[in-house]
Amino acid sequence: MGKIIAIANQKGGVGKTTSCVNLAASLGVLEKKVLLIDADPQANATSGMGIQMDTIEIGTYQVLELTCDAKDAIIPSTSPNVDIIPAHIDLVAIEIELVDKEDREYMLKKALKDVKNDYDYILIDCAPSLGLTTLNALVAADSVMIPIQCEYFALEGLGKLLNTIKSVQKIHNPQLDIEGLLLTMFDSRLRLSNQVVDEVRKHFSSMVFDTIISRNTRLGEAPSYGETIIAYDATSKGAVNYLNLAQEILKKNS
């Protein structure tokens, strides 16, 4: 039975897509079967996995509309053991189109029923907003991972996201769990980075992953080549961080 993890934070630029793509690749090289779902209209996870946007005919948009089966939207990636349901800019329209639909929050959950057992992990890269697409991801997910950058406004908006998760738990998905808070873009030379780590650990203790994702040039370069950090530079600090994170998740879910 696959575990569905939504990677969400309505704040942009926190390393959400980077974490989704590289965690998927890391779980894949650790021999887990992974499905990555790009639920962000910017489609950065899709291009980050080396998929050409103009070749996409069906993807998350059609899956959310329930006009195609999730199975038909899945394409293999070049990353070992990782498949992807790609996104396209047309995903922007889905929010408006779902508004009048009955059970609009449950579209993704329904769509994933048939594929859930084919994978060990299904990772959903959410858009940086708390709209209907993100809500669909939270309703479909077993747990949510929240990336937080080690910067001044790190905790801004976190309360809002935690409230959204609480209301999803109350109304739509009582089983939704918090997989953990992931500290990203850490720079050990900066006092501020260290202060943010201390503060997040003080407030959320056991909810915070032990693994911290450091700032790493190679991590920033990899997507421009359409590669994961594992394929681009497996010995880099970024690759080591994400492999550690994958191992931490496997241990937590064993």
MARBA-3410 file (N, C-alpha, C, O; in Angstrom, 1 decimal):
254
0.8,-1.2,0.0,0.0,0.0,0.0,0.9,1.2,0.0,1.7,1.5,0.9 ~ 0.8,2.1,-1.0,1.6,3.2,-1.1,1.2,4.3,-0.1,0.1,4.4,0.3 ~ 2.2,5.1,0.3,2.0,6.2,1.1,2.0,7.5,0.3,2.9,7.8,-0.4 ~ 1.0,8.3,0.5,0.9,9.6,-0.3,1.3,10.7,0.6,0.7,11.0,1.7 ~ 2.4,11.4,0.2,2.9,12.6,0.9,2.7,13.9,0.1,3.3,13.9,-1.0
2.0,14.8,0.6,1.9,16.1,-0.1,3.0,17.0,0.5,3.3,17.0,1.7 ~ 3.7,17.7,-0.4,4.8,18.6,0.0,4.2,20.0,-0.2,4.1,20.5,-1.3 ~ 3.9,20.7,0.9,3.1,21.9,0.8,3.6,23.0,1.7,4.2,22.8,2.8 ~ 3.5,24.2,1.2,3.7,25.5,1.9,3.3,26.6,1.0,3.7,26.7,-0.1 ~ 2.3,27.4,1.4,1.8,28.4,0.5,2.8,29.5,0.2,2.5,30.4,-0.6
3.9,29.5,1.0,4.9,30.5,0.8,5.8,30.0,-0.4,6.2,28.8,-0.4 ~ 6.1,30.8,-1.3,6.9,30.4,-2.5,8.4,30.4,-2.1,8.8,31.1,-1.1 ~ 9.2,29.8,-2.9,10.6,29.9,-2.7,11.2,29.2,-1.5,12.2,29.7,-0.9 ~ 10.5,28.2,-1.0,11.0,27.5,0.3,11.7,26.2,0.0,12.2,25.5,0.9 ~ 11.8,25.9,-1.3,12.5,24.6,-1.7,11.6,23.5,-1.8,11.9,22.3,-1.6
10.3,23.8,-2.1,9.3,22.7,-2.2,9.5,21.8,-3.3,9.6,20.6,-3.2 ~ 9.6,22.4,-4.5,9.8,21.5,-5.7,11.2,20.8,-5.7,11.3,19.6,-6.0 ~ 12.2,21.6,-5.3,13.5,21.0,-5.1,13.5,19.7,-4.2,14.0,18.7,-4.5 ~ 12.7,19.9,-3.1,12.6,18.8,-2.2,11.8,17.6,-2.7,12.1,16.4,-2.5 ~ 10.7,18.0,-3.5,9.9,16.9,-4.0,10.6,16.1,-5.1,10.6,14.8,-5.0
11.3,16.7,-6.0,12.0,16.1,-7.1,13.2,15.2,-6.5,13.4,14.1,-6.9 ~ 13.9,15.8,-5.6,15.1,15.1,-5.1,14.9,14.1,-4.1,15.6,13.1,-4.0 ~ 13.8,14.2,-3.4,13.3,13.2,-2.4,12.8,12.0,-3.3,13.1,10.8,-2.9 ~ 12.1,12.3,-4.3,11.6,11.2,-5.2,12.8,10.4,-5.8,12.8,9.2,-5.8 ~ 13.8,11.1,-6.3,15.0,10.5,-6.9,15.7,9.7,-5.8,16.2,8.6,-6.1
15.8,10.2,-4.6,16.6,9.5,-3.5,15.8,8.2,-3.1,16.5,7.2,-2.9 ~ 14.5,8.3,-3.0,13.7,7.1,-2.7,13.9,6.1,-3.8,13.9,4.9,-3.5 ~ 13.9,6.6,-5.0,14.1,5.7,-6.2,15.4,4.9,-6.2,15.4,3.7,-6.4 ~ 16.5,5.6,-5.9,17.8,4.9,-5.8,17.9,4.0,-4.6,18.7,3.1,-4.6 ~ 17.0,4.3,-3.6,17.0,3.3,-2.5,16.0,2.2,-2.7,15.5,1.5,-1.8
15.7,2.1,-4.0,14.9,0.9,-4.5,13.4,1.0,-4.1,12.8,-0.1,-3.9 ~ 12.9,2.1,-3.9,11.4,2.3,-3.7,10.8,2.7,-5.0,11.4,3.5,-5.7 ~ 9.6,2.3,-5.2,8.9,2.7,-6.4,8.1,4.0,-6.1,7.3,4.0,-5.2 ~ 8.4,5.0,-6.9,7.8,6.3,-6.5,7.0,6.9,-7.7,7.4,6.8,-8.9 ~ 5.9,7.6,-7.3,5.2,8.4,-8.3,5.2,9.8,-7.9,4.8,10.1,-6.7
5.7,10.7,-8.7,5.7,12.1,-8.4,4.5,12.8,-9.1,4.4,12.6,-10.4 ~ 3.7,13.5,-8.4,2.6,14.2,-9.1,2.9,15.7,-9.0,3.0,16.3,-8.0 ~ 3.0,16.3,-10.2,3.2,17.8,-10.3,1.8,18.5,-10.2,1.1,18.5,-11.2 ~ 1.5,19.1,-9.1,0.2,19.8,-8.9,0.4,21.3,-8.8,-0.4,22.0,-8.2 ~ 1.5,21.8,-9.5,1.8,23.2,-9.5,1.8,23.7,-11.0,2.5,23.2,-11.8
0.9,24.7,-11.3,0.8,25.1,-12.7,2.2,25.6,-13.3,2.4,25.6,-14.5 ~ 3.1,26.0,-12.4,4.5,26.4,-12.9,5.2,25.2,-13.5,6.2,25.4,-14.2 ~ 4.8,24.0,-13.1,5.3,22.7,-13.7,6.8,22.6,-13.5,7.5,22.0,-14.4 ~ 7.4,23.1,-12.5,8.8,23.0,-12.3,9.3,21.6,-12.0,10.4,21.2,-12.4 ~ 8.5,20.9,-11.3,8.8,19.5,-11.0,8.9,18.7,-12.3,9.8,17.8,-12.5
8.0,19.0,-13.2,8.0,18.3,-14.5,9.3,18.6,-15.3,9.9,17.7,-15.8 ~ 9.6,19.9,-15.4,10.8,20.2,-16.2,12.1,19.8,-15.4,13.1,19.4,-16.0 ~ 12.0,19.8,-14.1,13.1,19.3,-13.3,13.4,17.9,-13.4,14.5,17.4,-13.1 ~ 12.4,17.1,-13.9,12.6,15.7,-14.1,13.0,15.4,-15.6,13.0,14.3,-16.1 ~ 13.3,16.5,-16.3,13.8,16.4,-17.7,12.7,16.2,-18.7,12.9,15.7,-19.8
11.4,16.5,-18.3,10.3,16.3,-19.3,10.0,17.6,-20.0,9.8,18.6,-19.4 ~ 10.0,17.5,-21.4,9.7,18.7,-22.2,8.2,19.0,-22.1,7.4,18.2,-22.3 ~ 8.0,20.3,-21.8,6.6,20.7,-21.6,5.7,20.5,-22.8,4.6,20.1,-22.7 ~ 6.3,20.8,-24.0,5.5,20.7,-25.2,5.1,19.3,-25.6,4.4,19.1,-26.6 ~ 5.7,18.3,-24.9,5.4,16.9,-25.3,4.2,16.4,-24.4,3.7,15.2,-24.6
3.7,17.2,-23.5,2.7,16.7,-22.5,1.3,16.8,-23.1,0.9,17.9,-23.5 ~ 0.6,15.7,-23.2,-0.7,15.8,-23.8,-1.7,15.6,-22.6,-2.8,16.3,-22.6 ~ -1.4,14.7,-21.7,-2.3,14.6,-20.5,-1.5,14.7,-19.3,-0.3,14.2,-19.3 ~ -2.1,15.2,-18.2,-1.3,15.3,-17.0,-2.3,15.6,-15.8,-3.4,15.1,-15.8 ~ -1.8,16.3,-14.8,-2.5,16.5,-13.6,-3.9,17.2,-13.8,-4.9,16.9,-13.2
-3.9,18.1,-14.8,-5.2,18.8,-15.1,-6.3,17.8,-15.5,-7.4,17.9,-14.9 ~ -6.0,16.9,-16.4,-7.0,15.9,-16.8,-7.4,14.9,-15.7,-8.5,14.5,-15.6 ~ -6.4,14.6,-14.9,-6.6,13.7,-13.7,-7.5,14.4,-12.7,-8.5,13.7,-12.2 ~ -7.3,15.6,-12.4,-8.2,16.4,-11.5,-9.6,16.5,-12.1,-10.6,16.6,-11.3 ~ -9.7,16.7,-13.4,-11.0,16.8,-14.0,-11.7,15.5,-14.1,-12.9,15.4,-14.4
-11.0,14.4,-13.8,-11.5,13.1,-14.0,-11.8,12.7,-15.4,-12.7,11.9,-15.7 ~ -11.2,13.4,-16.4,-11.4,13.1,-17.8,-10.5,12.0,-18.3,-10.6,11.5,-19.4 ~ -9.5,11.7,-17.4,-8.6,10.5,-17.8,-8.2,9.8,-16.5,-8.2,10.4,-15.5 ~ -7.9,8.6,-16.6,-7.4,7.8,-15.5,-6.0,8.2,-15.1,-5.2,8.6,-16.0 ~ -5.7,8.2,-13.8,-4.4,8.5,-13.4,-3.3,7.6,-14.1,-2.3,8.1,-14.5
-3.7,6.3,-14.3,-2.8,5.4,-15.0,-2.3,5.9,-16.3,-1.2,5.7,-16.7 ~ -3.3,6.5,-17.1,-3.0,7.0,-18.4,-2.1,8.2,-18.5,-1.5,8.5,-19.5 ~ -2.1,9.0,-17.3,-1.3,10.2,-17.3,0.1,10.0,-16.8,1.0,10.9,-16.9 ~ 0.4,8.8,-16.4,1.7,8.5,-15.8,2.8,8.3,-16.9,2.5,7.5,-17.8 ~ 3.9,8.9,-16.8,5.0,8.7,-17.7,6.3,8.4,-16.9,6.4,8.9,-15.8
7.1,7.5,-17.5,8.4,7.2,-16.7,9.3,8.4,-16.8,9.3,9.2,-17.8 ~ 10.1,8.6,-15.8,11.2,9.6,-15.8,12.5,8.9,-16.0,12.6,7.7,-16.0 ~ 13.6,9.7,-16.2,14.9,9.1,-16.4,15.5,8.7,-15.1,16.5,8.0,-15.0 ~ 14.8,9.1,-14.0,15.3,8.8,-12.6,14.9,7.3,-12.3,13.7,7.0,-12.4 ~ 15.8,6.5,-11.8,15.4,5.1,-11.5,14.2,5.0,-10.6,14.2,5.6,-9.5
13.3,4.1,-11.0,12.1,3.8,-10.2,11.1,5.0,-9.9,10.3,4.9,-9.0 ~ 11.3,6.0,-10.7,10.4,7.2,-10.5,9.6,7.5,-11.7,10.1,7.6,-12.8 ~ 8.2,7.5,-11.5,7.3,7.9,-12.6,6.7,9.2,-12.2,6.9,9.7,-11.1 ~ 6.1,9.9,-13.2,5.6,11.2,-12.9,4.2,11.4,-13.6,4.0,11.0,-14.8 ~ 3.4,12.1,-13.0,2.2,12.7,-13.6,2.5,14.2,-13.8,2.6,14.9,-12.9
2.8,14.6,-15.1,3.3,15.9,-15.3,2.2,17.0,-15.2,1.1,16.7,-15.2 ~ 2.7,18.3,-15.1,1.8,19.4,-15.1,2.1,20.2,-16.3,3.1,20.1,-17.0 ~ 1.1,21.1,-16.6,1.2,22.0,-17.7,0.6,23.3,-17.3,-0.2,23.3,-16.3 ~ 0.9,24.4,-18.0,0.4,25.7,-17.6,-1.2,25.7,-17.5,-1.8,26.5,-16.8 ~ -1.8,24.8,-18.3,-3.3,24.8,-18.3,-3.9,24.4,-16.9,-5.1,24.6,-16.7
-3.0,23.9,-16.0,-3.5,23.6,-14.7,-4.0,24.8,-13.9,-4.8,24.7,-13.0 ~ -3.6,26.0,-14.3,-4.1,27.3,-13.8,-5.6,27.3,-13.8,-6.2,27.8,-12.8 ~ -6.2,26.8,-14.8,-7.7,26.9,-15.0,-8.5,26.0,-14.1,-9.7,26.1,-13.9 ~ -7.8,25.0,-13.5,-8.5,23.9,-12.8,-9.3,24.5,-11.6,-10.4,24.0,-11.3 ~ -8.7,25.5,-10.9,-9.3,26.1,-9.8,-10.7,26.6,-10.1,-11.7,26.3,-9.3
-10.8,27.2,-11.2,-12.1,27.8,-11.6,-13.1,26.7,-12.1,-14.3,26.7,-11.7 ~ -12.5,25.7,-12.8,-13.4,24.7,-13.3,-13.9,23.7,-12.2,-15.0,23.2,-12.4 ~ -13.2,23.6,-11.2,-13.7,22.7,-10.1,-14.7,23.3,-9.2,-15.4,22.6,-8.4 ~ -14.7,24.7,-9.2,-15.6,25.4,-8.2,-17.0,24.9,-8.1,-17.5,24.7,-7.0 ~ -17.6,24.6,-9.2,-19.0,24.2,-9.2,-19.2,22.7,-9.1,-20.4,22.2,-9.0
-18.1,21.9,-9.1,-18.3,20.5,-9.1,-18.6,19.9,-7.7,-18.2,20.5,-6.7 ~ -19.4,18.9,-7.7,-19.7,18.2,-6.5,-18.5,17.5,-6.0,-17.7,17.0,-6.8 ~ -18.3,17.4,-4.7,-17.1,16.7,-4.1,-15.8,17.2,-4.7,-14.9,16.4,-4.9 ~ -15.7,18.5,-5.0,-14.5,19.1,-5.7,-13.2,18.8,-4.9,-12.1,18.8,-5.6 ~ -13.3,18.7,-3.6,-12.0,18.5,-2.8,-11.5,17.1,-2.9,-10.4,16.8,-2.5
-12.3,16.2,-3.5,-12.0,14.7,-3.5,-11.6,14.2,-4.8,-11.3,13.0,-5.0 ~ -11.4,15.1,-5.8,-11.1,14.6,-7.2,-9.8,13.8,-7.2,-9.7,12.8,-7.9 ~ -8.7,14.4,-6.6,-7.4,13.7,-6.7,-7.5,12.4,-5.9,-6.9,11.4,-6.3 ~ -8.1,12.4,-4.7,-8.3,11.2,-3.9,-8.9,10.0,-4.8,-8.4,8.9,-4.8 ~ -10.0,10.4,-5.5,-10.7,9.4,-6.3,-9.8,8.9,-7.4,-9.7,7.7,-7.7
-9.1,9.9,-8.0,-8.2,9.5,-9.2,-7.1,8.6,-8.8,-6.6,7.7,-9.6 ~ -6.5,8.7,-7.5,-5.4,8.0,-7.2,-5.7,6.6,-6.6,-4.8,5.8,-6.4 ~ -7.0,6.3,-6.4,-7.4,5.0,-5.8,-6.8,3.9,-6.6,-6.3,2.9,-6.0 ~ -6.8,4.0,-7.9,-6.4,2.8,-8.7,-4.9,2.6,-8.8,-4.4,1.5,-9.1 ~ -4.1,3.7,-8.5,-2.6,3.6,-8.6,-1.9,3.5,-7.3,-0.7,3.2,-7.2
-2.6,3.7,-6.2,-2.0,3.8,-4.9,-1.2,2.6,-4.6,-0.1,2.7,-4.0 ~ -1.7,1.4,-4.9,-1.0,0.2,-4.6,0.1,-0.2,-5.5,0.9,-1.1,-5.2 ~ 0.3,0.6,-6.6,1.4,0.3,-7.5,2.7,0.9,-7.1,3.8,0.6,-7.6 ~ 2.7,1.8,-6.1,3.9,2.5,-5.6,4.1,2.4,-4.1,3.2,2.2,-3.4 ~ 5.4,2.5,-3.7,5.7,2.6,-2.3,5.4,4.0,-1.8,4.9,4.2,-0.7
5.7,5.0,-2.6,5.5,6.4,-2.2,4.9,7.2,-3.4,5.4,7.1,-4.5 ~ 3.9,8.0,-3.1,3.4,9.0,-4.0,3.7,10.4,-3.5,3.1,10.7,-2.4 ~ 4.5,11.2,-4.1,4.8,12.6,-3.6,4.0,13.6,-4.5,4.1,13.5,-5.7 ~ 3.4,14.5,-3.8,2.6,15.6,-4.6,3.3,16.9,-4.4,3.4,17.4,-3.2 ~ 3.8,17.5,-5.4,4.4,18.8,-5.4,3.2,19.9,-5.5,2.6,20.0,-6.6
2.9,20.5,-4.4,1.8,21.5,-4.4,2.2,22.8,-4.8,3.3,23.2,-4.8 ~ 1.2,23.6,-5.3,1.4,25.0,-5.7,1.6,25.8,-4.5,1.1,25.5,-3.4 ~ 2.3,27.0,-4.6,2.5,27.9,-3.5,1.3,28.7,-3.2,1.3,29.9,-3.2 ~ 0.2,28.0,-2.9,-1.1,28.7,-2.5,-1.9,27.7,-1.7,-1.6,26.5,-1.7 ~ -3.0,28.2,-1.1,-3.9,27.2,-0.4,-5.2,27.1,-1.2,-6.3,27.0,-0.6
-5.1,27.0,-2.5,-6.3,26.9,-3.3,-6.8,25.5,-3.4,-6.4,24.6,-2.7 ~ -7.7,25.3,-4.4,-8.4,24.0,-4.5,-7.5,22.9,-4.9,-7.7,21.7,-4.5 ~ -6.4,23.2,-5.6,-5.5,22.1,-6.1,-4.7,21.6,-4.8,-4.6,20.4,-4.7 ~ -4.3,22.5,-4.0,-3.6,22.1,-2.8,-4.5,21.4,-1.8,-4.1,20.4,-1.2 ~ -5.7,21.9,-1.8,-6.7,21.2,-0.9,-7.0,19.8,-1.4,-7.0,18.9,-0.6
-7.0,19.6,-2.7,-7.2,18.2,-3.2,-6.0,17.3,-2.8,-6.2,16.2,-2.5 ~ -4.8,17.9,-2.9,-3.6,17.2,-2.5,-3.7,16.8,-1.0,-3.3,15.6,-0.6 ~ -4.1,17.7,-0.1,-4.2,17.4,1.3,-5.2,16.4,1.6,-5.1,15.6,2.6 ~ -6.3,16.4,0.9,-7.4,15.4,1.1,-7.0,14.1,0.6,-7.3,13.0,1.2 ~ -6.2,14.0,-0.5,-5.7,12.7,-1.0,-4.6,12.1,-0.2,-4.4,10.9,-0.2
-3.8,13.0,0.5,-2.6,12.5,1.2,-2.8,11.8,2.5,-3.8,12.0,3.2 ~ -1.8,11.0,2.8,-1.8,10.4,4.1,-1.0,11.3,5.1,-1.3,11.3,6.3 ~ -0.1,12.1,4.5,0.7,13.0,5.4,1.1,14.2,4.6,1.1,14.2,3.3 ~ 1.6,15.2,5.3,2.1,16.4,4.6,3.5,16.8,5.1,3.7,16.8,6.3 ~ 4.4,17.1,4.2,5.7,17.5,4.6,5.8,19.0,4.3,5.4,19.5,3.2
6.3,19.8,5.3,6.3,21.2,5.1,7.8,21.7,5.1,8.5,21.7,6.1 ~ 8.2,22.2,3.9,9.6,22.7,3.8,9.6,24.2,4.4,8.7,25.0,4.1 ~ 10.6,24.5,5.2,10.7,25.8,5.8,12.1,26.3,5.5,13.1,25.7,5.9 ~ 12.3,27.5,4.9,13.6,28.0,4.7,14.2,28.6,5.9,13.5,29.3,6.7 ~ 15.5,28.5,6.1,16.1,29.0,7.3,16.4,30.5,7.1,17.6,31.0,7.0
15.3,31.3,7.0,15.5,32.7,6.7,14.5,33.5,7.6,13.7,32.9,8.4 ~ 14.6,34.8,7.6,14.0,35.7,8.6,12.5,35.4,8.7,11.9,35.4,9.8 ~ 11.8,35.3,7.5,10.3,35.2,7.6,9.9,33.7,7.6,8.8,33.4,7.2 ~ 10.8,32.8,8.0,10.5,31.4,7.9,9.2,31.0,8.5,8.4,30.2,7.8 ~ 8.8,31.5,9.6,7.6,31.0,10.3,6.4,31.7,9.9,5.3,31.4,10.3
6.6,32.8,9.0,5.4,33.5,8.6,4.6,32.6,7.7,5.1,32.0,6.8 ~ 3.3,32.6,8.0,2.4,31.8,7.1,2.3,30.4,7.6,1.4,29.6,7.1 ~ 3.2,29.9,8.5,3.2,28.5,8.9,1.9,28.3,9.7,1.3,27.2,9.6 ~ 1.5,29.3,10.5,0.3,29.1,11.4,-0.9,28.9,10.5,-1.8,28.1,10.8 ~ -0.9,29.7,9.4,-2.1,29.6,8.4,-2.1,28.2,7.8,-3.2,27.6,7.7
-1.0,27.7,7.4,-0.9,26.4,6.8,-1.4,25.3,7.8,-2.1,24.4,7.5 ~ -0.9,25.4,9.0,-1.2,24.5,10.1,-2.7,24.5,10.4,-3.4,23.5,10.6 ~ -3.3,25.7,10.3,-4.8,25.8,10.5,-5.5,25.2,9.3,-6.6,24.5,9.5 ~ -5.0,25.4,8.1,-5.6,24.7,6.9,-5.6,23.2,7.1,-6.5,22.5,6.9 ~ -4.4,22.7,7.6,-4.3,21.2,7.8,-5.3,20.8,8.8,-5.9,19.7,8.7
-5.4,21.6,9.9,-6.4,21.2,11.0,-7.8,21.1,10.4,-8.5,20.2,10.7 ~ -8.2,22.1,9.6,-9.5,22.1,9.1,-9.7,20.9,8.1,-10.8,20.4,8.0 ~ -8.7,20.6,7.3,-8.8,19.4,6.4,-9.0,18.1,7.2,-9.7,17.3,6.9 ~ -8.2,18.1,8.3,-8.3,16.9,9.2,-9.7,16.8,9.8,-10.3,15.7,9.9 ~ -10.3,17.9,10.1,-11.6,18.0,10.8,-12.7,17.6,9.8,-13.7,16.9,10.1
-12.6,18.2,8.6,-13.8,18.1,7.6,-13.6,17.0,6.6,-14.5,16.2,6.4 ~ -12.4,16.9,6.0,-12.2,16.0,4.8,-11.4,14.8,5.0,-11.6,13.7,4.4 ~ -10.4,14.9,5.9,-9.4,13.8,5.9,-8.8,13.6,7.3,-7.7,14.1,7.6 ~ -9.6,13.0,8.2,-9.2,12.8,9.6,-7.9,12.1,9.8,-7.2,12.2,10.8 ~ -7.5,11.3,8.7,-6.2,10.5,8.8,-5.0,11.3,8.5,-3.9,10.8,8.6
-5.2,12.5,8.0,-4.0,13.3,7.5,-3.1,13.6,8.7,-3.5,14.1,9.8 ~ -1.8,13.3,8.5,-0.8,13.4,9.5,0.3,14.4,9.0,0.4,14.7,7.8 ~ 1.0,14.9,9.9,2.2,15.8,9.5,3.4,14.9,9.5,3.9,14.4,10.5 ~ 3.9,14.7,8.3,5.1,13.8,8.1,6.3,14.5,8.8,7.2,13.8,9.4 ~ 6.4,15.8,8.7,7.5,16.6,9.3,7.7,17.9,8.7,7.3,18.2,7.6
8.4,18.7,9.5,8.9,20.0,8.9,10.3,19.8,8.5,11.2,19.3,9.2 ~ 10.6,20.3,7.3,11.9,20.1,6.7,12.6,21.5,6.6,12.1,22.4,5.9 ~ 13.7,21.6,7.3,14.5,22.9,7.2,15.3,22.9,5.9,16.1,22.0,5.7 ~ 15.2,24.0,5.1,15.9,24.0,3.8,16.7,25.3,3.8,16.6,26.2,4.6 ~ 17.6,25.4,2.7,18.4,26.6,2.5,19.2,27.0,3.7,19.3,28.2,4.0
19.7,26.0,4.4,20.5,26.3,5.6,21.9,26.7,5.2,22.6,26.1,4.4 ~ 22.4,27.8,5.9,23.8,28.3,5.7,24.4,28.4,7.1,24.1,29.3,7.8 ~ 25.3,27.4,7.3,25.9,27.3,8.7,26.7,28.5,9.1,26.9,28.8,10.3 ~ 27.1,29.3,8.1,27.9,30.5,8.4,27.0,31.7,8.9,27.5,32.6,9.6 ~ 25.7,31.6,8.7,24.9,32.7,9.1,24.2,32.4,10.5,23.7,31.4,10.7
24.4,33.5,11.3,23.8,33.3,12.6,22.3,33.2,12.5,21.6,32.4,13.3 ~ 21.7,33.9,11.6,20.2,33.8,11.4,19.8,32.4,11.1,18.8,31.9,11.7 ~ 20.5,31.7,10.2,20.1,30.3,9.8,20.1,29.5,11.1,19.1,28.7,11.3 ~ 21.1,29.6,11.9,21.2,28.8,13.1,20.1,29.2,14.1,19.5,28.3,14.8 ~ 19.7,30.5,14.2,18.6,30.9,15.0,17.3,30.3,14.6,16.5,29.9,15.4
17.1,30.3,13.3,15.8,29.7,12.8,15.7,28.3,13.1,14.6,27.8,13.5 ~ 16.8,27.5,12.9,16.8,26.1,13.3,16.4,25.9,14.8,15.6,25.1,15.1 ~ 17.1,26.7,15.6,16.8,26.6,17.1,15.3,26.9,17.4,14.7,26.2,18.2 ~ 14.8,27.9,16.7,13.5,28.4,17.0,12.4,27.3,16.6,11.5,27.0,17.3 ~ 12.6,26.8,15.3,11.7,25.8,14.8,11.8,24.5,15.7,10.7,24.0,16.0
13.0,24.1,16.1,13.1,22.9,16.9,12.5,23.2,18.3,11.9,22.2,18.9 ~ 12.6,24.4,18.8,12.0,24.7,20.1,10.5,24.6,20.1,9.9,24.1,21.0 ~ 9.9,25.2,19.0,8.5,25.2,18.9,7.9,23.9,18.5,6.8,23.5,19.0 ~ 8.5,23.2,17.6,7.9,22.0,17.0,8.6,20.7,17.3,8.2,19.6,16.8 ~ 9.7,20.7,18.1,10.5,19.6,18.5,10.4,18.3,17.6,11.1,18.2,16.6
9.6,17.4,18.0,9.6,16.1,17.3,9.0,16.1,15.9,9.2,15.1,15.2 ~ 8.4,17.2,15.6,7.8,17.3,14.2,8.9,17.6,13.2,8.7,17.5,12.0 ~ 10.1,18.1,13.6,11.1,18.5,12.7,12.1,17.4,12.3,12.5,16.6,13.1 ~ 12.3,17.2,11.0,13.2,16.2,10.5,14.6,16.5,11.1,15.0,17.7,11.2 ~ 15.4,15.4,11.4,16.8,15.6,11.8,17.6,16.2,10.6,18.5,17.0,10.8
17.3,15.7,9.4,18.0,16.1,8.2,17.7,17.6,7.9,16.6,18.0,7.9 ~ 18.8,18.4,7.7,18.6,19.8,7.2,19.2,19.9,5.8,20.3,19.4,5.6 ~ 18.5,20.6,4.9,19.0,20.7,3.6,19.8,22.0,3.5,19.3,23.1,3.7 ~ 21.1,21.9,3.3,22.0,23.0,3.2,21.8,23.7,1.9,21.5,23.2,0.8 ~ 22.2,25.0,1.9,22.3,25.8,0.6,23.4,25.1,-0.2,24.5,24.8,0.3
23.2,24.9,-1.5,24.2,24.1,-2.3,24.0,24.5,-3.7,23.0,24.4,-4.3 ~ 25.1,25.0,-4.3,25.1,25.6,-5.7,24.6,24.5,-6.7,23.8,24.7,-7.6 ~ 25.1,23.3,-6.4,24.8,22.1,-7.4,23.2,21.9,-7.4,22.7,21.6,-8.4 ~ 22.6,22.1,-6.2,21.1,21.9,-6.1,20.4,22.9,-7.0,19.4,22.5,-7.7 ~ 20.9,24.1,-7.1,20.3,25.1,-7.9,20.6,24.9,-9.4,19.8,25.3,-10.2
21.7,24.3,-9.7,22.1,24.1,-11.1,21.3,22.9,-11.8,20.9,23.0,-12.9 ~ 21.1,21.9,-11.0,20.6,20.6,-11.5,19.3,20.8,-12.4,19.2,20.2,-13.5 ~ 18.3,21.6,-11.9,17.0,21.7,-12.7,17.2,22.3,-14.1,16.5,22.0,-15.0 ~ 18.2,23.2,-14.2,18.4,23.8,-15.6,18.9,22.8,-16.6,18.9,23.0,-17.8 ~ 19.4,21.6,-16.1,19.8,20.5,-17.0,18.7,19.4,-17.0,18.9,18.4,-17.7
17.6,19.7,-16.4,16.5,18.7,-16.4,16.9,17.5,-15.6,16.5,16.4,-16.0 ~ 17.7,17.7,-14.6,18.2,16.5,-13.8,18.0,16.6,-12.3,17.9,17.8,-11.8 ~ 17.8,15.5,-11.7,17.8,15.6,-10.2,19.2,15.7,-9.7,20.1,15.5,-10.4 ~ 19.3,16.0,-8.4,20.7,16.2,-7.9,21.4,14.9,-7.8,22.7,14.8,-7.9 ~ 20.7,13.8,-7.8,21.3,12.4,-7.7,22.0,12.2,-9.1,23.1,11.6,-9.1
21.3,12.6,-10.2,21.9,12.3,-11.5,23.0,13.4,-11.8,23.9,13.1,-12.5 ~ 22.7,14.6,-11.3,23.6,15.7,-11.7,25.0,15.6,-11.0,26.0,15.8,-11.5 ~ 24.9,15.4,-9.6,26.1,15.3,-8.9,25.9,14.5,-7.6,25.5,15.1,-6.5 ~ 26.0,13.2,-7.7,25.6,12.3,-6.5,26.5,12.5,-5.3,26.2,12.1,-4.2 ~ 27.7,13.2,-5.5,28.6,13.3,-4.3,28.4,14.7,-3.7,29.0,15.0,-2.6
27.5,15.5,-4.2,27.4,16.9,-3.7,26.7,16.8,-2.3,26.0,15.9,-2.0 ~ 26.8,17.9,-1.6,26.2,18.1,-0.3,24.7,17.9,-0.4,24.0,17.3,0.4 ~ 24.1,18.5,-1.5,22.7,18.4,-1.7,22.2,17.0,-1.8,21.2,16.6,-1.3 ~ 22.9,16.2,-2.6,22.5,14.8,-2.9,22.6,14.0,-1.5,21.7,13.2,-1.2 ~ 23.6,14.3,-0.8,23.8,13.6,0.5,22.6,13.9,1.5,22.1,13.1,2.1
22.3,15.2,1.5,21.2,15.7,2.3,19.9,15.0,2.0,19.2,14.5,2.9 ~ 19.6,14.9,0.7,18.3,14.3,0.3,18.3,12.8,0.4,17.2,12.2,0.7 ~ 19.4,12.1,0.3,19.5,10.7,0.6,19.3,10.4,2.0,18.6,9.5,2.4 ~ 19.8,11.3,2.9,19.6,11.2,4.3,18.2,11.4,4.7,17.6,10.7,5.5 ~ 17.5,12.3,4.0,16.1,12.6,4.3,15.3,11.4,3.9,14.4,10.9,4.6
15.6,10.8,2.7,14.9,9.6,2.2,15.0,8.5,3.2,14.1,7.8,3.5 ~ 16.2,8.3,3.8,16.5,7.2,4.7,15.7,7.5,6.0,15.2,6.6,6.7 ~ 15.6,8.8,6.4,14.9,9.1,7.6,13.4,8.8,7.4,12.7,8.3,8.4 ~ 12.9,9.1,6.2,11.4,8.8,6.0,11.2,7.3,5.9,10.2,6.8,6.5 ~ 12.1,6.6,5.3,11.9,5.1,5.3,11.9,4.5,6.7,11.2,3.6,7.0
12.8,5.0,7.5,12.9,4.5,8.9,11.6,4.9,9.7,11.1,4.0,10.4 ~ 11.2,6.1,9.5,9.9,6.5,10.2,8.7,5.7,9.7,7.8,5.5,10.5 ~ 8.7,5.3,8.5,7.5,4.5,8.0,7.7,3.0,7.9,6.9,2.3,7.4 ~ 8.8,2.5,8.5,9.0,1.1,8.5,8.2,0.4,9.5,8.2,-0.9,9.6
END
